[in-house]
């Protein structure tokens, strides 16, 4: 299944969020990589996502005329139970 990652820019509709996906693509004339943005409508059945949340879009059957993606939460590195280096417990003073 095709998946993308983006940021929620609008969450006012019921069970729908607008997600902006940013990608790098070469400019047609100058061949320099530029950021290209595109908005997708995604299904959010429980209305859990708010503006600014990072979500994963997964392709699904067409839900309506404009919705053919389902919004899923993105697992952060912390959600996997792996502590970050800055969150490692420091040893007591004098022990190293």
DSSP file (Angstrom, degrees, kcal/mol; ACC not computed):
  #  RESIDUE AA STRUCTURE BP1 BP2  ACC     N-H-->O    O-->H-N    N-H-->O    O-->H-N    TCO  KAPPA ALPHA  PHI   PSI    X-CA   Y-CA   Z-CA
    1    1 A X              0   0    0      0, 0.0     2,-0.4     0, 0.0    59,-0.0   0.000 360.0 360.0 360.0 144.6    0.0    0.0    0.0
    2    2 A X        -     0   0    0     58,-0.0    57,-2.3    56,-0.0     2,-0.3  -0.621 360.0-176.4 -78.4 131.7    1.1    3.5   -0.7
    3    3 A X  E     +A   58   0A   0     -2,-0.4     2,-0.3    55,-0.2    55,-0.2  -0.966   8.0 178.1-129.8 148.8    1.9    5.6    2.4
    4    4 A X  E     -A   57   0A   0     53,-1.9    53,-3.3    -2,-0.3     2,-0.4  -0.913  19.8-134.7-139.0 165.1    2.9    9.2    2.9
    5    5 A X  E     +A   56   0A   0     -2,-0.3    17,-0.4    51,-0.2     2,-0.3  -0.984  35.7 142.7-126.8 137.0    3.6   11.4    5.8
    6    6 A X  E     -A   55   0A   0     49,-2.3    49,-2.5    -2,-0.4     2,-0.4  -0.898  44.0 -92.7-157.2-175.3    2.3   14.9    6.3
    7    7 A X  E     -AB  54  20A   0     13,-2.1    13,-2.9    -2,-0.3     2,-0.3  -0.910  36.5-115.8-115.3 137.3    1.0   17.6    8.7
    8    8 A X  E     + B   0  19A   0     45,-2.6    44,-2.5    -2,-0.4    11,-0.2  -0.554  35.0 170.6 -71.4 126.1   -2.7   18.3    9.4
    9    9 A X  E     +     0   0A   0      9,-3.0     2,-0.3    -2,-0.3    10,-0.2   0.589  67.1  25.0-111.7 -17.1   -3.7   21.8    8.2
   10   10 A X  E     + B   0  18A   0      8,-1.3     8,-2.8    40,-0.1    -1,-0.3  -0.959  48.5 163.1-151.0 129.9   -7.5   21.6    8.6
   11   11 A X        +     0   0    0     -2,-0.3     4,-0.1     6,-0.2     5,-0.1  -0.012  46.2 108.5-134.1  29.6   -9.6   19.5   10.9
   12   12 A X        +     0   0    0      2,-0.1     5,-0.1     3,-0.1     2,-0.1   0.792  58.9  83.6 -82.8 -27.9  -13.0   21.3   10.9
   13   13 A X  S >  S-     0   0    0      3,-0.3     3,-1.0     1,-0.1     2,-0.4  -0.403  91.2 -99.6 -76.7 154.1  -14.9   18.8    8.8
   14   14 A X  T 3  S-     0   0    0      1,-0.2    -1,-0.1    -2,-0.1    -2,-0.1  -0.601 100.8  -9.4 -75.7 125.9  -16.5   15.8   10.5
   15   15 A X  T 3  S+     0   0    0     -2,-0.4    29,-2.0    29,-0.2     2,-0.4   0.651 118.3  97.6  62.5  19.8  -14.4   12.6   10.0
   16   16 A X  E <   - C   0  43A   0     -3,-1.0     2,-0.4    27,-0.2    -3,-0.3  -1.000  47.5-175.3-138.8 138.5  -12.1   14.4    7.5
   17   17 A X  E     - C   0  42A   0     25,-2.4    25,-2.9    -2,-0.4     2,-0.6  -0.981  22.4-133.9-128.4 146.1   -8.7   16.1    7.8
   18   18 A X  E     -BC  10  41A   0     -8,-2.8    -9,-3.0    -2,-0.4    -8,-1.3  -0.884  26.1-165.6 -97.1 125.7   -6.8   18.0    5.2
   19   19 A X  E     -BC   8  40A   0     21,-3.1    21,-2.7    -2,-0.6     2,-0.6  -0.943  11.4-147.4-118.5 129.7   -3.1   16.9    5.2
   20   20 A X  E     -BC   7  39A   0    -13,-2.9   -13,-2.1    -2,-0.5     2,-0.5  -0.863  13.8-163.0 -98.7 120.9   -0.3   18.8    3.5
   21   21 A X  E     - C   0  38A   0     17,-3.1    17,-1.8    -2,-0.6     2,-0.4  -0.900   2.2-159.6-106.5 127.2    2.4   16.5    2.2
   22   22 A X  E     + C   0  37A   0     -2,-0.5     2,-0.3   -17,-0.4    15,-0.2  -0.894  16.1 169.7-108.3 134.4    5.8   18.1    1.3
   23   23 A X  E     - C   0  36A   0     13,-2.5    13,-3.2    -2,-0.4     2,-0.5  -0.947  32.8-118.0-138.1 160.0    8.3   16.4   -1.0
   24   24 A X  E     + C   0  35A   0     -2,-0.3     2,-0.3    11,-0.2    11,-0.2  -0.869  38.5 166.3 -99.7 130.6   11.5   17.3   -2.8
   25   25 A X  E     - C   0  34A   0      9,-2.4     9,-2.9    -2,-0.5     2,-0.2  -0.985  39.7 -99.9-141.2 150.1   11.4   17.3   -6.6
   26   26 A X  E     - C   0  33A   0     -2,-0.3     7,-0.2     7,-0.2     2,-0.1  -0.482  41.0-110.8 -72.0 140.0   13.8   18.6   -9.2
   27   27 A X     >  -     0   0    0      5,-2.5     4,-1.6    -2,-0.2    -1,-0.1  -0.474  25.6-126.7 -65.8 137.5   12.7   21.9  -10.8
   28   28 A X  T  4 S+     0   0    0      1,-0.2    -1,-0.1     2,-0.2    -2,-0.1   0.848 101.6  21.8 -59.1 -35.6   11.7   21.3  -14.5
   29   29 A X  T  4 S+     0   0    0      3,-0.1    -1,-0.2     1,-0.0    -2,-0.0   0.873 132.0  35.2 -98.3 -45.7   14.1   23.9  -15.9
   30   30 A X  T  4 S-     0   0    0      2,-0.1    -2,-0.2     1,-0.0     3,-0.1   0.573  86.9-140.4 -93.2  -9.9   16.8   24.5  -13.3
   31   31 A X     <  +     0   0    0     -4,-1.6     2,-0.3     1,-0.2    -3,-0.1   0.574  54.7 136.9  62.7  11.1   17.1   20.9  -12.0
   32   32 A X        -     0   0    0     -6,-0.1    -5,-2.5     1,-0.1     2,-0.4  -0.668  63.7-107.1 -84.8 144.5   17.5   22.2   -8.4
   33   33 A X  E     -C   26   0A   0     -2,-0.3     2,-0.3    -7,-0.2    -7,-0.2  -0.586  45.2-180.0 -75.6 126.4   15.6   20.3   -5.8
   34   34 A X  E     -C   25   0A   0     -9,-2.9    -9,-2.4    -2,-0.4     2,-0.4  -0.885  32.4-103.7-124.8 156.0   12.6   22.3   -4.6
   35   35 A X  E     -C   24   0A   0     -2,-0.3     2,-0.4   -11,-0.2   -11,-0.2  -0.665  34.2-167.2 -80.8 129.4    9.9   21.7   -2.0
   36   36 A X  E     -C   23   0A   0    -13,-3.2   -13,-2.5    -2,-0.4     2,-0.4  -0.965   3.9-159.5-117.1 134.2    6.6   20.8   -3.6
   37   37 A X  E     +C   22   0A   0     -2,-0.4     2,-0.3   -15,-0.2   -15,-0.2  -0.886  11.8 176.1-115.5 145.1    3.4   20.7   -1.4
   38   38 A X  E     -C   21   0A   0    -17,-1.8   -17,-3.1    -2,-0.4     2,-0.4  -0.992  20.7-137.4-145.9 141.3    0.1   19.0   -2.0
   39   39 A X  E     -C   20   0A   0     -2,-0.3     2,-0.4   -19,-0.2   -19,-0.2  -0.824  18.9-172.2-101.9 137.6   -3.0   18.7    0.1
   40   40 A X  E     -C   19   0A   0    -21,-2.7   -21,-3.1    -2,-0.4     2,-0.5  -0.949  22.4-129.6-123.6 145.7   -4.9   15.5    0.5
   41   41 A X  E     -Cd  18  67A   0     25,-0.6    27,-0.7    -2,-0.4    28,-0.6  -0.838  33.3-171.8 -91.3 131.0   -8.3   14.8    2.2
   42   42 A X  E     -Cd  17  69A   0    -25,-2.9   -25,-2.4    -2,-0.5     2,-0.4  -0.927  25.2-111.1-128.7 150.8   -8.0   11.9    4.6
   43   43 A X  E     +Cd  16  70A   0     26,-2.7    28,-2.4    -2,-0.3     2,-0.3  -0.659  29.4 176.4 -83.0 129.0  -10.5    9.9    6.6
   44   44 A X    >   -     0   0    0    -29,-2.0     3,-1.4    -2,-0.4   -29,-0.2  -0.781   4.4-177.0-130.3  84.2  -10.4   10.4   10.4
   45   45 A X  T 3  S+     0   0    0     -2,-0.3    -1,-0.1     1,-0.3   -29,-0.1   0.771  81.6  38.6 -62.0 -28.8  -13.3    8.3   11.7
   46   46 A X  T 3  S-     0   0    0    -31,-0.1    -1,-0.3   -32,-0.0   -32,-0.0   0.378 101.5-125.5-103.4   4.5  -12.9    9.2   15.4
   47   47 A X    <   +     0   0    0     -3,-1.4    -2,-0.1     1,-0.1   -36,-0.0   0.919  63.2 140.2  52.6  49.0  -11.9   12.9   14.9
   48   48 A X        +     0   0    0      2,-0.0     2,-0.3   -33,-0.0    -1,-0.1   0.697  39.3  86.4 -94.5 -20.7   -8.7   12.5   16.9
   49   49 A X        -     0   0    0     22,-0.0     2,-0.2     4,-0.0     3,-0.0  -0.630  56.1-167.7 -90.7 140.3   -6.3   14.6   14.9
   50   50 A X    >   -     0   0    0     -2,-0.3     3,-1.8     1,-0.1   -42,-0.3  -0.687  40.7 -70.7-115.1 169.5   -5.9   18.3   15.4
   51   51 A X  T 3  S+     0   0    0      1,-0.2   -42,-0.2    -2,-0.2     3,-0.1  -0.408 120.4  27.0 -62.4 131.4   -4.2   21.0   13.3
   52   52 A X  T 3  S+     0   0    0    -44,-2.5    -1,-0.2     1,-0.4   -43,-0.1   0.196  86.7 131.5 100.6 -15.1   -0.4   20.6   13.5
   53   53 A X    <   -     0   0    0     -3,-1.8   -45,-2.6   -46,-0.1     2,-0.5  -0.417  56.4-128.7 -69.9 145.8   -0.4   16.8   14.1
   54   54 A X  E     +A    7   0A   0    -47,-0.2    20,-0.9    20,-0.1     2,-0.3  -0.858  36.5 177.0 -95.4 127.5    1.9   14.7   12.0
   55   55 A X  E     -AE   6  73A   0    -49,-2.5   -49,-2.3    -2,-0.5     2,-0.5  -0.849  29.7-126.0-129.2 162.4    0.0   11.7   10.4
   56   56 A X  E     -AE   5  72A   0     16,-3.3    16,-2.7    -2,-0.3     2,-0.5  -0.936  22.9-146.3-107.1 131.2    0.7    8.9    8.1
   57   57 A X  E     -AE   4  71A   0    -53,-3.3   -53,-1.9    -2,-0.5     2,-0.4  -0.852  13.3-168.4 -99.9 130.1   -1.6    8.6    5.1
   58   58 A X  E     -AE   3  70A   0     12,-2.1    12,-2.3    -2,-0.5   -55,-0.2  -0.973  25.0-116.4-120.8 131.8   -2.4    5.1    3.8
   59   59 A X  E     + E   0  69A   0    -57,-2.3     2,-0.2    -2,-0.4    10,-0.2  -0.346  45.2 159.5 -64.8 140.5   -4.2    4.4    0.5
   60   60 A X        -     0   0    0      8,-2.4     3,-0.1     1,-0.1    -1,-0.0  -0.808  47.0 -59.0-145.2-173.9   -7.6    2.8    0.8
   61   61 A X  S    S-     0   0    0     -2,-0.2     2,-0.2     1,-0.1    -1,-0.1  -0.352  74.5 -80.5 -66.8 156.1  -10.7    2.3   -1.2
   62   62 A X        -     0   0    0      1,-0.2     6,-0.2     6,-0.1    -1,-0.1  -0.439  45.2-177.0 -62.9 125.2  -12.4    5.6   -2.3
   63   63 A X        -     0   0    0      4,-2.9     2,-0.2    -2,-0.2    -1,-0.2   0.796  68.1 -17.5 -93.2 -34.9  -14.5    6.8    0.7
   64   64 A X  S    S-     0   0    0      3,-1.5    -1,-0.2     1,-0.0     0, 0.0  -0.814  90.7 -69.2-150.6-167.5  -16.0    9.8   -1.1
   65   65 A X  S    S+     0   0    0     -2,-0.2    -3,-0.0     1,-0.2     3,-0.0   0.880 132.4  19.4 -60.9 -38.6  -15.3   11.9   -4.2
   66   66 A X  S    S+     0   0    0      1,-0.1     2,-0.6   -26,-0.0   -25,-0.6   0.555 108.7  85.1-109.9 -10.5  -12.1   13.4   -2.8
   67   67 A X  E     +d   41   0A   0      1,-0.1    -4,-2.9   -27,-0.1    -3,-1.5  -0.843  29.4 137.3-103.1 118.7  -11.1   11.0    0.0
   68   68 A X  E     +     0   0A   0    -27,-0.7    -8,-2.4    -2,-0.6     2,-0.3   0.134  57.8  77.1-138.4  19.7   -9.1    7.9   -0.8
   69   69 A X  E     -dE  42  59A   0    -28,-0.6   -26,-2.7   -10,-0.2     2,-0.4  -0.926  63.8-143.4-126.7 153.8   -6.6    7.9    2.2
   70   70 A X  E     -dE  43  58A   0    -12,-2.3   -12,-2.1    -2,-0.3     2,-0.4  -0.971  20.3-131.1-115.8 131.8   -6.9    7.0    5.8
   71   71 A X  E     + E   0  57A   0    -28,-2.4     2,-0.3    -2,-0.4   -14,-0.2  -0.701  29.2 179.2 -85.3 128.9   -5.1    9.1    8.4
   72   72 A X  E     - E   0  56A   0    -16,-2.7   -16,-3.3    -2,-0.4     2,-0.0  -0.941  32.7-100.7-126.9 149.3   -3.1    7.0   11.0
   73   73 A X  E     - E   0  55A   0     -2,-0.3     2,-0.5   -18,-0.2   -18,-0.2  -0.366  34.0-122.8 -69.0 150.1   -0.9    8.2   13.8
   74   74 A X        -     0   0    0    -20,-0.9     2,-0.6    -2,-0.0   -20,-0.1  -0.809  20.5-129.3 -92.9 129.2    2.9    8.3   13.3
   75   75 A X        -     0   0    0     -2,-0.5     2,-0.1     3,-0.0     5,-0.0  -0.685  23.5-149.1 -78.7 121.0    4.9    6.3   15.8
   76   76 A X     >  -     0   0    0     -2,-0.6     4,-0.6     1,-0.1     3,-0.4  -0.412  27.8-106.2 -81.4 165.8    7.6    8.4   17.3
   77   77 A X  T >4>S+     0   0    0      1,-0.2     5,-1.0     2,-0.2     3,-0.8   0.855 121.5  54.8 -62.1 -34.1   10.9    6.9   18.4
   78   78 A X  G >45S+     0   0    0      1,-0.2     3,-1.8     2,-0.2    -1,-0.2   0.831  97.6  63.3 -68.4 -31.6    9.9    7.4   22.0
   79   79 A X  G 345S+     0   0    0     -3,-0.4    -1,-0.2     1,-0.3    -2,-0.2   0.697  93.5  63.8 -67.4 -17.2    6.6    5.4   21.5
   80   80 A X  G <<5S-     0   0    0     -3,-0.8    -1,-0.3    -4,-0.6    -2,-0.2   0.516 117.8-110.3 -83.5  -4.3    8.7    2.3   20.6
   81   81 A X  T < 5S+     0   0    0     -3,-1.8     2,-0.7     1,-0.3    -3,-0.1   0.575  76.5 132.3  88.1   9.2   10.1    2.3   24.2
   82   82 A X      < -     0   0    0     -5,-1.0    -1,-0.3     0, 0.0    -2,-0.2  -0.855  53.7-135.1 -96.4 115.1   13.6    3.3   23.1
   83   83 A X        -     0   0    0     -2,-0.7     5,-0.1    -3,-0.1     2,-0.1  -0.433  18.1-121.5 -70.8 142.2   14.9    6.1   25.4
   84   84 A X    >   -     0   0    0     -2,-0.1     3,-1.1     1,-0.1     4,-0.3  -0.352  26.3-107.9 -74.1 162.5   16.6    9.0   23.6
   85   85 A X  G >  S+     0   0    0      1,-0.3     3,-1.3     2,-0.2    -1,-0.1   0.872 120.7  54.0 -61.2 -36.9   20.2    9.8   24.6
   86   86 A X  G 3  S+     0   0    0      1,-0.3    -1,-0.3     3,-0.0    -3,-0.0   0.677 106.2  54.0 -72.3 -14.8   19.1   12.9   26.4
   87   87 A X  G <  S+     0   0    0     -3,-1.1    -1,-0.3     2,-0.1    -2,-0.2   0.359  78.0 120.0-100.4   5.1   16.6   10.9   28.5
   88   88 A X  S <  S-     0   0    0     -3,-1.3     2,-0.2    -4,-0.3    -3,-0.0  -0.484  75.8-107.2 -66.9 136.0   19.2    8.4   29.7
   89   89 A X        -     0   0    0     -2,-0.2     2,-0.2     1,-0.1    -1,-0.1  -0.468  34.9-128.9 -65.6 131.7   19.4    8.4   33.5
   90   90 A X        -     0   0    0     -2,-0.2     3,-0.1     1,-0.1    -1,-0.1  -0.576  23.0-110.6 -82.0 144.8   22.6   10.1   34.5
   91   91 A X        -     0   0    0     -2,-0.2     3,-0.1     1,-0.1    -1,-0.1  -0.356  42.7 -90.9 -70.2 154.9   24.9    8.3   37.0
   92   92 A X    >   -     0   0    0      1,-0.1     3,-1.8     2,-0.1    -1,-0.1  -0.237  58.3 -80.2 -60.6 154.6   25.2    9.8   40.5
   93   93 A X  T 3  S+     0   0    0      1,-0.2    -1,-0.1    -3,-0.1     3,-0.1  -0.287 117.7  26.4 -58.8 139.4   28.0   12.2   41.1
   94   94 A X  T 3  S+     0   0    0      1,-0.2     2,-0.5    -3,-0.1    -1,-0.2   0.218 101.1  97.2  93.6 -14.3   31.4   10.6   41.6
   95   95 A X    <         0   0    0     -3,-1.8    -1,-0.2     1,-0.1    -4,-0.1  -0.933 360.0 360.0-110.6 127.3   30.5    7.4   39.7
   96   96 A X              0   0    0     -2,-0.5    -1,-0.1    -3,-0.1    -3,-0.0   0.289 360.0 360.0-158.5 360.0   31.5    7.0   36.0
